[in-house]
Amino acid sequence: MVETTKGFSILEWFGGHDPEKGDKIVGAYESYGMKTVYDVTADEEIRVWVEDYNLSKDSALEKLMDACE
């Protein structure tokens, strides 16, 4: 789950650097699909699938909980 300027995005990690909580991630993750984003904190690239975007915090948390069941 990534906080953006327009809400929250749900990202699924697919390779590269494994980000940690609190890392600053930049990239085009406000649209669906496979993306390469950049972890500024670790100075590393990450491959992610954007599952959803522009969500409220409550909606994003609900989607994460559903995925964990």
C-alpha positions as CSV (number, residue, x, y, z in Angstrom):
1,M,0.0,0.0,0.0
2,V,1.5,3.3,-1.1
3,E,0.2,6.8,-0.2
4,T,0.0,9.1,-3.2
5,T,-1.1,12.7,-3.8
6,K,-4.6,11.3,-4.8
7,G,-5.1,8.7,-2.2
8,F,-3.6,5.2,-1.8
9,S,-2.5,2.6,-4.4
10,I,-2.2,-1.2,-3.9
11,L,1.0,-2.6,-5.4
12,E,2.0,-6.2,-5.7
13,W,5.8,-6.7,-5.7
14,F,7.2,-8.6,-8.7
15,G,10.9,-8.2,-8.4
16,G,13.9,-6.0,-7.8
17,H,14.5,-4.4,-4.4
18,D,12.1,-5.5,-1.7
19,P,10.9,-2.2,-0.1
20,E,10.5,-1.7,3.6
21,K,7.8,0.2,5.5
22,G,8.5,3.9,5.3
23,D,10.5,3.8,2.0
24,K,9.8,6.7,-0.4
25,I,8.6,5.1,-3.7
26,V,8.2,7.2,-6.9
27,G,6.8,6.2,-10.2
28,A,3.7,5.9,-12.4
29,Y,1.6,3.8,-10.0
30,E,-1.6,5.7,-10.5
31,S,-2.8,3.5,-13.4
32,Y,-3.3,-0.3,-13.7
33,G,-0.6,-2.7,-14.9
34,M,3.0,-3.7,-14.6
35,K,5.3,-0.8,-13.7
36,T,8.9,-0.1,-12.8
37,V,9.0,2.3,-9.9
38,Y,11.9,3.6,-7.9
39,D,12.7,3.3,-4.2
40,V,14.4,6.6,-3.4
41,T,15.3,5.5,0.1
42,A,17.2,2.4,-1.1
43,D,18.3,3.9,-4.5
44,E,16.8,0.8,-6.2
45,E,14.2,-0.1,-8.9
46,I,11.2,-2.3,-8.1
47,R,8.8,-4.1,-10.5
48,V,5.2,-3.9,-9.3
49,W,1.7,-4.7,-10.5
50,V,-0.7,-1.9,-9.7
51,E,-3.8,-3.7,-8.4
52,D,-5.8,-0.5,-7.7
53,Y,-5.3,3.2,-7.2
54,N,-6.9,6.5,-6.1
55,L,-8.4,4.7,-3.1
56,S,-9.3,6.1,0.3
57,K,-7.3,4.8,3.2
58,D,-10.2,2.7,4.5
59,S,-10.8,1.2,1.0
60,A,-7.1,0.4,0.6
61,L,-7.0,-1.3,4.0
62,E,-10.1,-3.3,3.2
63,K,-8.7,-4.5,-0.1
64,L,-5.4,-5.6,1.7
65,M,-7.4,-7.4,4.4
66,D,-9.5,-9.2,1.7
67,A,-6.2,-10.3,-0.1
68,C,-4.8,-11.7,3.1
69,E,-7.8,-14.1,3.7
